[in-house]
Amino acid sequence: MKILVTGGAGFIGSHLTDKLLEEGNSVVVYDNLSLGRLENLDEASKNPNFKFVEGDILDREKFWNVFKTHNFDIVFHMAANSDIAKSHANPDVDFDNTFKTTYETLLAMKEFGIKKLVFASTSAIYGEAHVSVDETYGPLFPASHYGASKLASEGFIASFCENYGIQAWITRFPNVVGERSTHGVIRDFIKKLKKTPDCLEVLGNGMQYKPYVYVKDLVDAILFVWKNTDDKINYFNIGVETRTRVKEIAQMVIEEMGLNARIEYTGGDRGWVGDVPEFSYNLDKIHKLGWKASYTSNEAVRKAIQYILEMDKCSL
Ligand SMILES: NC(=O)c1ccc[n+]([C@@H]2O[C@H](COP(=O)([O-])OP(=O)(O)OC[C@H]3O[C@@H](n4cnc5c(N)ncnc54)[C@H](O)[C@@H]3O)[C@@H](O)[C@H]2O)c1
C-alpha cells in the first residue's frame, strides 16, 4: 500500500513508519520538524520505499502537492502539538497544530479522493472522568485545549466520513512512553536531576495516577485495530489496564540514575492546568477484538527511563 504518515518524524509517527515499511508498504512522511527529528527516521531512510517531505500541513499548496504526486491508499494522521502545557499559555498552538492539521488533512483527502484515515486521538478528549472510561463515556468536556482540539478533530472526521464516504479508525492513546520520546514526565525528571542530583521537585502531590503504554505496543494496537475492523468509523481506547503514580516514576528515575535524591512535592493534586491527575481506561472493546499490551504501565515506564539514560550516555 502507498501510505502517508503526517507527523512521521515524531516519536510515535516514526515507530509507525518503521513498522509500516517493515510490513512492505511504501511510506511518505510529511512533517514540519517543529517537534519531530530527522534522526528518528534514520532506519526508515535506508528503505527504498520511504520518502520524507519537510513541510507544514497548514501550507495547503505544499501539502496538496504531496497528494498530487502520490496516489495514497490511506493516511495515518499523527501530526499534532504534543506539548499540552505549552498551549495553556497560547491556545493557538493546539487550535492550529492539533485541530487545523486534522481539518486540512481531511480537506486534502476529500480533494484527492482518499477514502481511508487512521487518526491519533487521545484520552484527553474524556476530560476529568472519575470512572474507568469506555468508548461510550460522556459528556465529553476536555480539560485542555489539546483535548478539545482532538475532540473537535474527531467531530470533523465523523462529518467527513458521512459527507464524503471516508472510512476512519480513531485510536485514543493514553500516555505513551519509550524510545525517541521528546517530552513528558520522565524526561522532565531526568533533566531536573541532572541539574540538582540531591533533590527532585515534583509538580503536584505525586499521587497522579495514569496508564503509560509502551510505544511499540501502541503501534501494534493501531495496526491491529485498522486491520481487524471495517465499520465506517472504528473507534478504540488503546492502552494498558495497569497505572503508575507520578511518585513511583520519580522513585524509578532516581533509582535508575543511581542517586539518593529526596523528593519535594509542590502540592495540589495536579502538575499543571489542563492536566488530568487520575485516569483509567476501560479496554474491554480492544481486548474483545483480540489485542492486549505486552508491557504493564510500570514496565513501560522503567523501559523508557533506561532507554533515555542509555541515549544520554551515548551522546556524551
Ligand atoms: N505521546 C503521547 O503520549 C500521546 C498521547 C496521546 C495521543 N498522542 C498523539 O499521537 C500523535 C503523535 O504524538 P507524539 O508523541 O509522537 O508527538 P511528536 O511531537 O513527537 O510528533 C508530532 C509530529 O507532528 C509534527 N507536526 C506538528 N505540527 C505540524 C504541522 N503543522 N505540520 C506538519 N507536521 C507537524 C511534529 O514536528 C512532530 O514530528 C499526536 O497526534 C499526539 O497528539 C500522543
The ligand as an SDF file (V2000), in Angstrom:
LIG
                    3D

 44 48  0  0  0  0  0  0  0  0999 V2000
    2.8690   10.8440   23.1560 N   0  0  0  0  0  0  0  0  0  0  0  0
    1.7360   10.6760   23.7980 C   0  0  0  0  0  0  0  0  0  0  0  0
    1.7610   10.3730   24.9960 O   0  0  0  0  0  0  0  0  0  0  0  0
    0.4150   10.8090   23.0750 C   0  0  0  0  0  0  0  0  0  0  0  0
   -0.7690   10.5090   23.7750 C   0  0  0  0  0  0  0  0  0  0  0  0
   -1.9880   10.6200   23.1230 C   0  0  0  0  0  0  0  0  0  0  0  0
   -2.0330   10.9970   21.7940 C   0  0  0  0  0  0  0  0  0  0  0  0
   -0.8800   11.3010   21.1460 N   0  0  0  0  0  0  0  0  0  0  0  0
   -0.9690   11.7210   19.7370 C   0  0  0  0  0  0  0  0  0  0  0  0
   -0.1190   10.9220   18.9500 O   0  0  0  0  0  0  0  0  0  0  0  0
    0.4100   11.6970   17.8680 C   0  0  0  0  0  0  0  0  0  0  0  0
    1.9220   11.6340   17.8710 C   0  0  0  0  0  0  0  0  0  0  0  0
    2.3930   12.1640   19.1080 O   0  0  0  0  0  0  0  0  0  0  0  0
    3.9300   12.1500   19.5100 P   0  0  0  0  0  0  0  0  0  0  0  0
    4.0140   11.9080   20.9550 O   0  0  0  0  0  0  0  0  0  0  0  0
    4.6600   11.2870   18.5760 O   0  0  0  0  0  0  0  0  0  0  0  0
    4.3000   13.6700   19.2930 O   0  0  0  0  0  0  0  0  0  0  0  0
    5.5370   14.3130   18.4920 P   0  0  0  0  0  0  0  0  0  0  0  0
    5.5430   15.7540   18.8390 O   0  0  0  0  0  0  0  0  0  0  0  0
    6.7720   13.5310   18.7530 O   0  0  0  0  0  0  0  0  0  0  0  0
    5.0840   14.1200   16.9850 O   0  0  0  0  0  0  0  0  0  0  0  0
    4.1990   15.0010   16.3260 C   0  0  0  0  0  0  0  0  0  0  0  0
    4.8200   15.3420   14.9970 C   0  0  0  0  0  0  0  0  0  0  0  0
    3.9420   16.2230   14.2730 O   0  0  0  0  0  0  0  0  0  0  0  0
    4.7480   17.2150   13.6390 C   0  0  0  0  0  0  0  0  0  0  0  0
    3.8890   18.3890   13.4120 N   0  0  0  0  0  0  0  0  0  0  0  0
    3.2790   19.1590   14.3530 C   0  0  0  0  0  0  0  0  0  0  0  0
    2.5970   20.1550   13.7610 N   0  0  0  0  0  0  0  0  0  0  0  0
    2.7650   20.0030   12.4170 C   0  0  0  0  0  0  0  0  0  0  0  0
    2.3110   20.7240   11.2840 C   0  0  0  0  0  0  0  0  0  0  0  0
    1.5520   21.8350   11.4200 N   0  0  0  0  0  0  0  0  0  0  0  0
    2.6670   20.2920   10.0600 N   0  0  0  0  0  0  0  0  0  0  0  0
    3.4710   19.2000    9.8990 C   0  0  0  0  0  0  0  0  0  0  0  0
    3.9390   18.4770   10.9460 N   0  0  0  0  0  0  0  0  0  0  0  0
    3.5890   18.8850   12.1950 C   0  0  0  0  0  0  0  0  0  0  0  0
    5.8910   17.4720   14.6080 C   0  0  0  0  0  0  0  0  0  0  0  0
    7.0290   18.0430   14.0060 O   0  0  0  0  0  0  0  0  0  0  0  0
    6.1540   16.0700   15.1380 C   0  0  0  0  0  0  0  0  0  0  0  0
    7.1320   15.3910   14.3690 O   0  0  0  0  0  0  0  0  0  0  0  0
   -0.1240   13.1130   18.0530 C   0  0  0  0  0  0  0  0  0  0  0  0
   -1.2650   13.2720   17.2600 O   0  0  0  0  0  0  0  0  0  0  0  0
   -0.4820   13.1460   19.5210 C   0  0  0  0  0  0  0  0  0  0  0  0
   -1.4890   14.0770   19.7830 O   0  0  0  0  0  0  0  0  0  0  0  0
    0.3440   11.2060   21.7420 C   0  0  0  0  0  0  0  0  0  0  0  0
  1  2  1  0
  2  3  2  0
  2  4  1  0
  4  5  1  0
  4 44  2  0
  5  6  2  0
  6  7  1  0
  7  8  2  0
  8  9  1  0
  8 44  1  0
  9 10  1  0
  9 42  1  0
 10 11  1  0
 11 12  1  0
 11 40  1  0
 12 13  1  0
 13 14  1  0
 14 15  2  0
 14 16  1  0
 14 17  1  0
 17 18  1  0
 18 19  2  0
 18 20  1  0
 18 21  1  0
 21 22  1  0
 22 23  1  0
 23 24  1  0
 23 38  1  0
 24 25  1  0
 25 26  1  0
 25 36  1  0
 26 27  1  0
 26 35  1  0
 27 28  2  0
 28 29  1  0
 29 30  1  0
 29 35  2  0
 30 31  1  0
 30 32  2  0
 32 33  1  0
 33 34  2  0
 34 35  1  0
 36 37  1  0
 36 38  1  0
 38 39  1  0
 40 41  1  0
 40 42  1  0
 42 43  1  0
M  CHG  2   8   1  16  -1
M  END
$$$$
